[in-house]
């Protein structure tokens, strides 16, 4: 680490050896805010003139989950210049209301869905309570679930404005009305969960949340078939409560709380809910129980009757604490499903609160006349619904200065640079600020408009022109495949959750050329320059990858493969790989490297895969650090395993090798450079360069090859140091605690 500069809200800079960032200074950039529709896709364009043309895009297309979006324009601007902005709607997003026409009944080929941004005439038009189901868009947001837990819903969804009425139910199912308290606009009142989704007899409706299946003859099954959308359902408990609260934090959506001294006091509820205190008041000719839906005041989002009238079924199995706190869906299994909101005969206010859940067997009827439901519609990626009247023109509502750190660094003419951010001083640095920049030799600057309050660290990389940050080699075809495809991407692969990156695909990260200090703090250290960027594998080569590449049965797991140097490169004569560096990069055709080069070769070139040199390995391991370990820590003693255990499988934190990627990565996003298995390097054994060196390759001959990084069996922490080395293993030795990682040299 060459420099750290603290700015403002604890913004900080970590610079690699070359280039060096010279300044992180406070600055301001314009932040543009405009109106949106949920799930609409928008783009923002800039011009230097009020009349345009608006042909310079600011950032990339963005998708809205709420009513507004903001983008900061971080591009450098000449002093005194003016800028003008225009928003373009790429896709219009979702309307405020969906209206499902079920008037055709079960014999209809389909039930049409229309969308509108105008509030339907819900109370005056009887169709909205008999033959048409109206659903309201609920935007993404956060709330205190059950009054205690901070829950976030990341995607908008639709929910029924009313509880499903008896007339709507009969239209949708063709089943004669069996409600305990009949009336076409009263809520359906004697429901079981199994009637809505499917029960034990067919098994289809029981899978949620592990699957989305419903019985074809259930209410939801018919609705999905007639509308063509498999995402109609009951609401989750979190969706229901968020919609019911409509931004309130009280027991009831009108902003009131229950009387703590008298649970039979319903006075705070009688304007919003059919409850025990008002159930005998005649509405529409109905007394003694449930009222027609919409008979009382709605909440702030236009939903009716979430308190009282009928209790409402939820998707979730019973739980008391939402988990996870983002988009909770309840446990995978259970014996009882949740219901919420209470009903008109509930004897106290307790069960009508937003903070209370109840549950019952999904195949049983809790009591005739008690249970109803309202519909929900999840919005997965890619789902579309019609919008009447075409897209609205988004209006820019605000352009204000936004505080942002300005990062500056010296360059060389023609160099291509990327600026990357991390919340940790030792990375990984995977969030790019802006886009790649080509330098003219003067100072480059970028403003980080995406930085929020807190501490951030920045790293500048000089990028190899024409090369992506990641290379992915697909070895799934095995030795019989004619070729192993090689893909390139600038986006970090899903390394830890996609198991194919530990079995079928080898991921390599592009590391920039640089000068770094080799050997510290074990010794004084010497500067070493690596003149060319190179790719280094993110993980140690695994058993599954080695088996697929060579056909040798090492296993099919994500544990690191153990093998000899000779098996990796070849050993029979001076023409193959054994005499590096005398024979430069030659390898035996049947070796791991020989197979890899042959299967990835194209007419244009052969990819130069190999083991890392001693210097490349240490540079890749350190990722800018000068400490014992690449988390910035030094070991206080030979047994100070605490300094390294977050990074490595060691003798003190587990038994045997660990699946690659089980511990924290370094600043380059590489895993397991300390511990797990020791890793072969190209070089014959040596102590490293004694003075400044450029691309050192080690001695020309020897008896032993170099191992770096230590293993899970290393008896002391110094074996695992970034500067540590083991020099006493012959290239033909194959030990269970010795493996390797790949590099791919870039040609001149």
C-alpha positions in Angstrom: 0.0 0.0 0.0 1.6 3.2 -1.1 -0.8 5.8 0.3 -4.0 6.4 2.1 -5.7 9.8 2.1 -8.8 10.3 4.2 -11.5 12.7 3.0 -14.8 14.0 4.3 -17.0 11.1 5.4 -14.0 8.9 5.9 -13.5 8.2 2.2 -10.0 6.7 1.7 -7.7 5.6 -1.1 -5.6 2.5 -1.5 -3.3 2.7 -4.5 -1.4 -0.1 -6.0 2.2 0.2 -7.0 1.6 1.7 -10.5 -0.3 3.9 -11.3 -0.3 5.8 -8.0 -3.4 7.8 -7.2 -2.3 11.2 -6.0 -5.5 12.8 -4.6 -8.9 12.0 -3.2 -10.5 15.4 -2.8 -14.0 16.6 -1.9 -16.1 17.6 -4.9 -19.7 17.9 -6.1 -21.4 16.6 -9.2 -25.0 17.3 -10.5 -27.5 14.7 -9.4 -30.6 14.5 -11.6 -33.9 13.1 -10.2 -37.0 12.3 -12.3 -40.4 10.7 -12.0 -40.8 7.0 -12.8 -43.2 4.1 -13.0 -42.3 0.9 -11.1 -40.2 -1.5 -13.3 -39.9 1.2 -16.0 -36.5 1.3 -17.7 -35.0 4.8 -18.2 -32.0 6.4 -19.7 -30.5 9.9 -19.0 -28.9 11.9 -21.8 -26.7 15.1 -21.6 -26.1 17.9 -24.0 -24.0 21.1 -23.8 -26.8 23.0 -25.4 -30.4 23.6 -24.3 -31.7 22.6 -27.8 -29.6 19.5 -27.9 -28.7 17.1 -29.4 -29.0 14.9 -26.3 -26.6 12.2 -27.5 -24.3 11.5 -24.5 -25.7 9.0 -22.1 -25.1 9.5 -18.4 -24.4 6.1 -16.8 -26.4 3.1 -18.1 -30.1 2.3 -18.3 -31.7 2.1 -14.9 -34.8 0.2 -13.7 -37.2 1.9 -11.2 -38.8 0.1 -8.3 -40.6 3.2 -7.0 -41.8 6.7 -8.1 -38.4 8.3 -8.8 -34.8 7.7 -9.8 -31.6 9.7 -9.4 -28.3 9.6 -11.3 -25.2 11.6 -10.7 -23.3 12.9 -13.7 -19.7 12.2 -12.6 -18.0 13.0 -15.9 -15.5 15.9 -15.7 -16.8 19.2 -17.0 -14.8 22.3 -18.1 -15.0 25.2 -15.6 -18.0 27.5 -16.2 -19.7 25.1 -18.6 -23.4 24.3 -18.6 -25.2 21.0 -19.0 -28.7 20.1 -20.0 -30.5 16.8 -19.4 -33.3 14.8 -20.9 -34.8 11.5 -19.7 -35.9 8.8 -22.2 -38.4 6.0 -21.3 -37.0 2.7 -22.7 -39.9 0.6 -21.4 -42.9 2.2 -19.6 -43.1 0.0 -16.5 -46.3 -1.1 -14.7 -49.6 0.7 -14.3 -51.0 1.7 -10.9 -53.9 -0.7 -11.3 -54.7 -4.0 -13.0 -58.2 -5.0 -13.7 -59.0 -8.7 -14.4 -62.3 -9.3 -16.1 -63.6 -12.7 -14.9 -67.2 -12.1 -16.2 -66.7 -14.9 -18.8 -66.5 -17.4 -16.1 -64.8 -20.8 -16.3 -66.0 -21.3 -19.9 -64.1 -18.3 -21.2 -60.9 -19.0 -23.2 -59.2 -16.2 -21.2 -59.8 -13.5 -18.7 -58.5 -10.1 -20.1 -56.2 -8.0 -18.0 -56.1 -4.2 -18.6 -53.9 -1.6 -16.9 -54.6 1.9 -15.9 -53.0 4.7 -14.0 -56.4 6.3 -13.2 -58.1 5.2 -10.0 -61.1 3.0 -11.0 -64.5 4.0 -9.8 -64.4 1.3 -7.2 -67.4 2.1 -5.1 -69.8 3.3 -7.8 -69.2 0.7 -10.4 -70.7 -2.6 -9.1 -68.6 -4.6 -11.7 -65.5 -4.0 -9.6 -67.0 -6.1 -6.8 -68.7 -8.8 -8.9 -67.1 -9.5 -12.4 -63.8 -7.6 -12.3 -61.0 -7.9 -9.8 -59.0 -4.7 -9.2 -55.4 -4.9 -8.0 -53.2 -2.0 -6.8 -49.5 -1.7 -7.5 -47.5 -1.7 -4.2 -44.0 -0.3 -4.7 -40.8 -1.7 -3.2 -39.8 -0.5 0.3 -38.9 -1.2 3.9 -41.0 -1.4 7.1 -41.2 -2.6 10.7 -42.7 -6.0 10.3 -44.8 -7.2 13.3 -43.7 -3.8 14.7 -40.2 -5.1 15.4 -38.3 -6.4 12.4 -36.7 -4.3 9.7 -37.9 -6.0 6.5 -37.3 -4.9 2.9 -39.3 -5.9 -0.1 -37.1 -5.4 -3.1 -39.7 -5.7 -5.9 -43.1 -4.1 -6.5 -46.1 -6.3 -6.6 -49.9 -6.1 -7.0 -52.5 -6.8 -4.3 -56.2 -6.9 -4.4 -58.0 -3.7 -3.5 -60.8 -5.7 -2.0 -61.1 -9.2 -0.5 -62.3 -11.6 -3.1 -66.1 -11.4 -3.1 -68.6 -14.2 -3.4 -69.7 -13.1 -6.9 -66.0 -13.0 -8.1 -65.4 -16.4 -6.6 -68.3 -18.0 -8.3 -67.3 -16.4 -11.7 -63.8 -17.7 -11.3 -64.5 -21.2 -10.2 -68.1 -22.0 -11.3 -68.7 -23.3 -7.8 -72.1 -22.4 -6.3 -71.9 -19.9 -3.5 -71.3 -21.8 -0.1 -70.6 -18.7 2.0 -72.0 -18.7 5.6 -73.1 -15.1 5.2 -74.2 -14.9 1.6 -74.2 -11.8 -0.5 -72.6 -11.2 -3.9 -70.5 -8.2 -2.8 -69.7 -9.6 0.6 -66.3 -11.4 0.9 -66.1 -15.1 0.4 -66.1 -16.3 3.9 -65.7 -20.1 4.5 -62.4 -20.7 2.7 -59.5 -23.1 3.3 -56.0 -22.6 2.0 -56.3 -25.8 0.0 -59.3 -24.4 -1.8 -57.3 -21.4 -3.0 -54.0 -23.3 -4.0 -54.5 -27.0 -3.6 -54.2 -29.5 -0.7 -52.9 -32.8 0.4 -55.2 -34.8 -2.0 -53.4 -33.4 -5.1 -50.2 -32.2 -3.4 -49.7 -29.4 -5.9 -50.4 -26.4 -3.7 -48.2 -27.5 -0.8 -44.8 -26.7 -2.2 -44.5 -23.0 -1.5 -41.9 -21.6 -1.1 -39.8 -24.4 -2.5 -41.9 -24.3 -5.7 -44.7 -22.3 -7.2 -47.1 -25.1 -8.1 -50.8 -24.9 -7.5 -53.7 -27.4 -8.3 -55.2 -26.7 -11.7 -58.8 -26.6 -10.3 -57.9 -24.3 -7.5 -58.8 -20.6 -7.5 -55.2 -19.6 -8.2 -54.8 -22.4 -10.8 -57.8 -21.2 -12.8 -56.6 -17.6 -12.5 -53.2 -18.5 -13.8 -54.5 -20.6 -16.7 -57.1 -17.9 -17.8 -54.6 -15.0 -17.6 -51.4 -16.7 -18.8 -49.5 -15.5 -15.7 -48.1 -18.1 -13.3 -47.4 -15.4 -10.7 -50.8 -14.8 -9.3 -51.0 -16.1 -5.8 -51.9 -15.3 -2.2 -49.8 -12.5 -0.7 -46.9 -13.4 1.6 -47.3 -12.3 5.2 -44.7 -9.6 4.6 -46.5 -8.4 1.4 -49.8 -8.3 3.2 -48.6 -6.4 6.2 -46.6 -3.9 4.1 -49.6 -3.2 2.0 -52.0 -3.0 5.0 -49.8 -0.5 6.9 -49.5 1.8 3.9 -46.6 3.6 5.6 -48.1 3.6 9.1 -46.3 2.2 12.2 -49.4 1.8 14.4 -51.6 -1.2 15.1 -54.2 0.0 12.5 -53.8 1.7 9.2 -55.7 4.8 10.3 -52.9 5.7 12.6 -54.4 4.5 15.8 -53.4 1.9 18.4 -55.5 -0.5 20.4 -56.6 0.6 23.9 -54.0 -1.2 26.2 -56.4 -1.1 29.1 -59.4 -2.5 27.2 -59.1 -5.1 24.4 -62.9 -4.9 23.9 -62.7 -1.2 22.9 -63.2 -1.0 19.1 -63.8 2.7 19.0 -60.5 3.4 17.1 -61.6 0.9 14.4 -65.2 1.5 13.5 -64.4 3.9 10.6 -62.1 1.4 8.8 -63.2 -2.1 9.8 -66.3 -4.3 10.1 -65.8 -5.5 13.6 -67.7 -6.7 16.7 -68.8 -3.1 17.6 -70.5 -2.3 14.2 -71.4 -5.7 12.7 -75.1 -5.3 13.5 -75.3 -2.0 11.6 -77.0 -2.5 8.3 -75.0 -1.8 5.2 -76.5 -2.8 1.9 -79.1 -4.7 3.8 -76.6 -6.9 5.5 -76.3 -7.1 9.3 -74.9 -9.6 11.8 -71.6 -10.3 10.2 -69.5 -9.2 7.2 -70.2 -6.1 5.2 -69.9 -5.7 1.5 -66.2 -5.1 0.6 -65.3 -1.4 0.5 -67.9 -0.3 3.1 -65.4 1.4 5.3 -62.6 3.9 4.7 -59.5 2.6 2.8 -55.9 3.0 3.8 -53.5 5.5 2.3 -52.8 3.2 -0.6 -56.4 2.7 -1.5 -56.8 -0.8 0.0 -60.0 -1.8 1.9 -60.8 -4.1 4.8 -57.4 -5.4 5.8 -58.7 -5.1 9.4 -61.8 -7.1 10.2 -64.6 -8.3 7.8 -63.0 -11.7 7.1 -59.6 -13.0 8.1 -57.3 -13.4 5.2 -55.1 -16.4 4.1 -51.4 -15.9 3.6 -48.9 -18.0 1.6 -46.5 -18.7 4.4 -46.1 -21.6 6.8 -46.3 -20.5 10.4 -43.3 -18.5 11.7 -42.7 -15.9 14.5 -39.6 -14.2 13.2 -39.3 -13.3 9.5 -36.3 -14.8 7.8 -34.6 -13.6 5.7 -35.3 -10.0 6.4 -35.2 -9.2 2.7 -38.2 -10.6 0.8 -39.2 -13.1 3.5 -41.3 -16.1 2.3 -41.5 -18.1 5.5 -40.1 -21.6 6.2 -40.0 -24.4 3.6 -42.2 -26.8 5.6 -44.7 -26.7 8.3 -48.1 -27.9 9.5 -50.0 -24.6 9.7 -50.4 -21.7 7.3 -50.7 -18.1 8.5 -53.7 -15.8 8.3 -53.9 -12.1 9.2 -56.3 -9.2 9.9 -59.1 -10.8 12.1 -62.8 -10.8 11.1 -66.1 -9.2 12.0 -66.7 -11.5 14.9 -63.2 -11.4 16.5 -64.0 -10.8 20.2 -61.1 -8.4 20.9 -58.9 -5.9 19.0 -55.8 -8.1 19.4 -56.3 -10.3 16.3 -57.1 -7.3 14.1 -53.7 -5.6 14.6 -51.1 -5.3 11.9 -48.6 -6.7 14.4 -50.4 -10.1 15.0 -50.4 -13.3 13.0 -52.6 -16.4 13.5 -52.4 -19.9 11.9 -54.4 -23.0 11.1 -54.2 -26.2 9.1 -54.3 -25.5 5.4 -56.6 -28.5 4.8 -59.1 -27.6 7.5 -61.9 -25.1 7.9 -61.2 -23.0 11.0 -64.9 -22.2 11.4 -67.7 -21.5 8.9 -67.9 -17.8 7.9 -64.4 -16.8 9.2 -61.8 -17.1 6.4 -61.4 -15.2 3.1 -58.6 -14.0 1.0 -57.3 -11.4 -1.4 -55.1 -11.9 -4.5 -51.5 -10.9 -5.1 -49.3 -10.8 -8.2 -45.6 -11.2 -7.9 -43.6 -9.3 -10.6 -40.6 -11.5 -11.6 -37.9 -10.3 -14.0 -39.3 -10.1 -17.5 -43.0 -10.2 -16.7 -45.0 -7.6 -18.6 -48.6 -6.4 -18.3 -50.4 -3.9 -20.6 -50.5 -0.2 -20.0 -53.4 1.8 -21.5 -52.6 5.2 -23.0 -48.9 4.6 -23.7 -45.9 5.6 -21.6 -45.9 8.8 -19.7 -43.2 11.4 -20.3 -40.9 11.3 -17.2 -40.3 14.8 -15.8 -37.0 15.9 -14.3 -38.0 17.2 -10.8 -34.6 18.2 -9.4 -31.0 18.9 -10.3 -28.9 19.5 -7.2 -25.2 19.3 -6.3 -24.2 16.0 -4.7 -21.1 15.6 -2.6 -18.7 13.1 -4.2 -15.0 12.2 -3.8 -12.9 13.1 -6.8 -10.1 10.6 -7.4 -7.1 11.7 -9.5 -4.0 9.9 -10.7 -1.1 10.3 -13.1 -1.1 8.5 -16.4 0.9 7.6 -19.5 -0.3 8.6 -22.9 -2.5 5.8 -24.4 -2.9 3.9 -21.2 -6.3 2.5 -20.4 -7.4 2.9 -16.8 -10.2 1.6 -14.6 -11.0 2.9 -11.1 -12.4 0.4 -8.6 -14.0 0.8 -5.2 -14.2 -1.5 -2.1 -15.6 -1.1 1.4 -12.5 -2.9 2.7 -9.0 -1.6 2.5 -7.7 -5.0 1.2 -10.6 -5.5 -1.3 -11.7 -7.2 -3.3 -12.0 -4.2 -5.6 -14.9 -5.3 -7.8 -17.2 -2.2 -8.1 -16.0 -0.1 -11.0 -16.4 3.7 -10.8 -17.5 5.0 -14.2 -16.0 3.3 -17.2 -12.6 2.6 -18.6 -10.7 5.8 -19.6 -8.0 6.3 -22.2 -5.3 8.8 -21.0 -3.5 11.5 -23.0 -0.6 11.5 -20.5 -2.1 14.1 -18.2 -3.8 13.6 -14.8 -7.0 11.7 -14.9 -9.9 12.3 -12.5 -13.2 10.5 -11.8 -15.9 11.5 -9.4 -17.5 8.7 -7.5 -21.2 9.7 -7.5 -22.2 6.2 -6.1 -20.3 6.7 -2.8 -22.6 6.9 0.2 -21.7 7.8 3.8 -19.0 5.6 5.3 -15.4 4.6 4.4 -14.4 3.6 0.8 -11.1 2.6 -0.7 -10.1 3.1 -4.3 -7.7 1.2 -6.6 -6.5 2.3 -10.0 -5.8 -0.4 -12.5 -4.0 0.1 -15.8 -5.9 -2.3 -18.0 -4.5 -4.3 -20.9 -6.2 -2.9 -24.0 -8.5 -5.5 -25.7 -8.6 -7.8 -22.6 -11.5 -8.4 -20.3 -11.0 -8.5 -16.5 -12.0 -12.2 -16.3 -11.3 -15.2 -18.5 -13.5 -18.4 -18.1 -12.3 -21.7 -19.5 -15.0 -24.3 -19.8 -13.5 -27.8 -19.3 -16.9 -29.6 -18.9 -16.4 -31.5 -22.2 -13.5 -33.3 -20.7 -10.6 -34.8 -22.7 -12.8 -36.1 -25.5 -14.0 -32.6 -26.4 -12.5 -31.1 -29.6 -12.1 -27.8 -27.8 -12.6 -26.1 -24.4 -14.5 -22.8 -25.0 -12.9 -19.6 -23.5 -15.2 -16.7 -22.6 -14.3 -13.2 -21.4 -16.3 -10.8 -19.2 -15.8 -7.6 -17.3 -18.4 -8.6 -14.7 -17.3 -10.7 -11.7 -18.7 -14.3 -12.1 -21.0 -15.6 -9.4 -18.0 -17.5 -7.9 -19.4 -18.7 -4.6 -22.9 -19.7 -5.4 -22.5 -21.2 -8.9 -20.7 -24.5 -8.3 -19.7 -24.8 -12.0 -16.9 -22.3 -11.3 -15.4 -24.8 -9.0 -16.0 -27.9 -11.1 -16.6 -27.3 -14.9 -15.2 -23.8 -15.4 -11.8 -22.3 -14.5 -12.1 -18.5 -13.8 -9.0 -16.3 -14.1 -8.7 -12.7 -13.1 -6.6 -10.2 -15.1 -3.8 -8.6 -13.0 -2.2 -5.4 -14.1 1.5 -5.0 -14.7 3.2 -3.3 -11.7 6.2 -2.8 -9.5 5.9 -4.2 -6.0 8.2 -5.0 -3.0 9.0 -8.7 -2.8 10.0 -10.4 0.5 8.8 -8.0 3.1 8.4 -8.0 6.0 10.4 -11.2 6.5 13.4 -9.3 5.0 14.1 -5.8 3.8 12.6 -6.6 0.4 13.5 -5.6 -3.1 11.5 -3.9 -5.8 10.4 -6.2 -8.7 8.7 -5.1 -11.9 6.3 -7.3 -13.8 6.2 -5.7 -17.2 3.1 -7.6 -18.6 -0.4 -8.1 -17.3 -1.4 -11.7 -16.8 -4.4 -13.7 -15.8 -4.3 -15.7 -12.5 -6.9 -18.3 -11.5 -9.3 -17.1 -8.8 -9.2 -20.5 -7.1 -6.7 -23.3 -6.8 -7.4 -25.9 -9.5 -9.9 -28.3 -8.1 -10.2 -32.1 -8.2 -13.2 -31.8 -10.6 -11.4 -29.4 -12.9 -8.2 -31.6 -13.0 -10.2 -34.8 -13.6 -12.1 -33.2 -16.5 -8.9 -31.7 -18.0 -6.7 -34.8 -17.8 -9.0 -37.8 -17.5 -7.1 -38.8 -14.3 -9.6 -39.7 -11.5 -8.9 -37.1 -8.8 -12.5 -36.8 -7.7 -15.4 -34.5 -8.8 -15.4 -32.0 -5.9 -14.4 -28.4 -5.3 -11.5 -29.5 -3.1 -8.1 -28.5 -4.5 -6.4 -31.1 -6.6 -3.1 -32.6 -5.4 -0.5 -33.3 -8.1 3.2 -33.1 -8.9 5.0 -30.4 -10.9 5.8 -32.9 -13.6 2.2 -33.9 -14.0 1.3 -30.3 -14.5 4.1 -29.5 -17.1 5.9 -32.7 -18.2 9.2 -34.3 -17.2 10.7 -36.8 -19.8 13.2 -34.6 -21.6 14.6 -31.1 -22.0 12.0 -30.4 -24.8 9.0 -30.5 -22.6 8.5 -28.5 -19.4 10.9 -29.8 -16.8 13.8 -27.4 -17.5 12.1 -24.0 -17.1 13.4 -21.4 -17.7 15.9 -22.9 -20.1 13.2 -24.3 -22.4 11.0 -21.1 -21.8 7.4 -22.1 -21.9 7.4 -25.6 -23.5 5.3 -28.3 -21.9 4.7 -31.9 -22.6 1.6 -32.6 -24.8 0.0 -35.0 -22.3 0.5 -32.8 -19.2 -2.2 -30.7 -17.7 -0.8 -27.6 -19.3 -0.3 -29.3 -22.6 -4.0 -30.4 -22.7 -5.1 -27.0 -21.6 -3.1 -25.2 -24.3 -4.2 -27.6 -27.0 -7.9 -27.5 -26.2 -8.1 -23.7 -26.0 -5.9 -23.0 -29.0 -7.4 -21.2 -32.0 -6.1 -20.4 -35.5 -5.1 -17.0 -34.1 -2.9 -18.1 -31.2 -2.2 -20.6 -28.4 -3.1 -19.3 -25.0 0.0 -19.4 -22.8 -1.2 -21.1 -19.7 1.3 -22.1 -17.1 2.3 -22.1 -13.5 3.0 -18.7 -12.0 6.6 -17.6 -11.6 7.8 -17.0 -8.0 7.4 -13.2 -8.5 4.0 -13.5 -10.2 2.7 -15.7 -7.3 3.8 -13.3 -4.6 2.4 -10.3 -6.5 -0.9 -12.1 -7.0 -0.9 -13.1 -3.3 -0.1 -9.7 -1.8 -2.6 -7.6 -3.9 -0.9 -4.4 -2.8 -0.1 -5.5 0.9 3.3 -5.5 2.5 2.3 -7.6 5.6 2.7 -11.2 6.4 -0.8 -11.9 5.1 -2.9 -10.3 2.4 -5.5 -9.1 4.9 -3.0 -6.5 6.1 -2.1 -8.4 9.3 1.2 -9.7 10.7 1.6 -12.8 12.8 2.7 -11.9 16.4 4.3 -15.4 16.7 4.7 -18.7 14.9 1.4 -19.8 16.5 -0.7 -16.7 15.9 -3.2 -18.5 13.7 -5.8 -15.8 14.4 -4.0 -13.4 12.0 -4.7 -15.7 9.0 -7.6 -18.0 9.8 -10.1 -15.7 8.1 -8.2 -16.2 4.9 -7.1 -19.8 5.0 -7.7 -23.4 5.9 -4.9 -24.0 8.4 -4.1 -26.7 10.9 -5.9 -24.7 13.6 -9.4 -24.2 12.0 -10.3 -27.4 10.3 -9.4 -31.0 9.4 -8.1 -31.6 5.9 -8.5 -29.4 2.8 -11.4 -27.0 2.4 -13.5 -26.4 -0.7 -11.9 -23.6 -2.6 -13.4 -20.2 -1.9 -14.4 -21.1 1.7 -12.4 -18.2 3.2 -12.1 -14.5 2.4 -10.4 -13.3 -0.9 -7.6 -10.9 -1.2 -7.7 -7.4 -2.8 -7.5 -8.9 -6.3 -10.5 -11.2 -5.6 -8.3 -14.4 -5.4 -8.9 -17.1 -2.8 -6.8 -19.5 -0.7 -3.3 -18.1 -1.4 -2.5 -18.8 2.2 -3.1 -22.4 3.5 -5.3 -25.1 2.1 -2.7 -26.6 -0.3 0.8 -25.3 -1.0 1.1 -24.2 -4.6 3.8 -25.0 -7.2 5.6 -22.2 -8.9 7.6 -22.4 -12.1 11.0 -21.5 -10.6 13.7 -23.8 -9.3 14.2 -23.3 -5.6 15.8 -20.0 -4.6 15.5 -17.1 -2.2 14.2 -14.7 -4.7 16.0 -11.7 -6.3 18.7 -10.0 -4.1 18.3 -6.6 -5.9 15.9 -4.8 -8.2 14.7 -7.3 -10.9 12.4 -7.2 -14.0 10.3 -10.3 -14.6 12.6 -12.6 -12.6 12.5 -16.3 -13.7 14.7 -17.9 -11.0 17.8 -20.0 -11.5 18.5 -22.0 -14.7 18.7 -25.4 -13.0 18.2 -27.1 -9.7 16.9 -30.2 -7.9 13.8 -28.8 -6.2 10.9 -26.7 -7.4 9.5 -23.9 -5.3 6.3 -24.1 -3.3 4.4 -21.0 -1.9 1.6 -20.2 0.5 1.8 -23.1 2.9 -1.0 -25.7 3.5 -3.5 -27.0 6.0 -0.7 -29.1 7.5 1.9 -26.4 7.8 3.1 -26.5 11.5 3.7 -22.7 11.9 2.3 -19.5 10.4 5.6 -18.5 8.7 5.0 -21.2 6.1 1.9 -19.3 5.1 3.4 -15.8 4.7 3.1 -14.0 1.4 6.9 -14.1 1.5 7.2 -17.7 2.8 8.6 -20.4 0.6 9.3 -24.1 0.8 12.3 -25.2 -1.3 12.8 -28.9 -0.6 10.3 -30.7 -2.9 11.3 -32.5 -6.1 9.1 -31.9 -9.2 8.1 -35.5 -9.3 6.7 -35.5 -5.7 2.9 -35.8 -5.4 1.7 -35.0 -1.9 -1.8 -34.6 -0.7 -1.2 -31.1 0.6 0.4 -29.7 -2.7 -1.7 -28.3 -5.5 -1.5 -25.3 -7.9 -3.2 -22.4 -9.6 -3.0 -21.2 -13.2 -1.7 -18.1 -14.9 -2.1 -17.1 -18.5 0.7 -14.9 -19.8 -0.4 -12.1 -22.2 1.7 -11.9 -25.4 3.6 -8.8 -26.4 
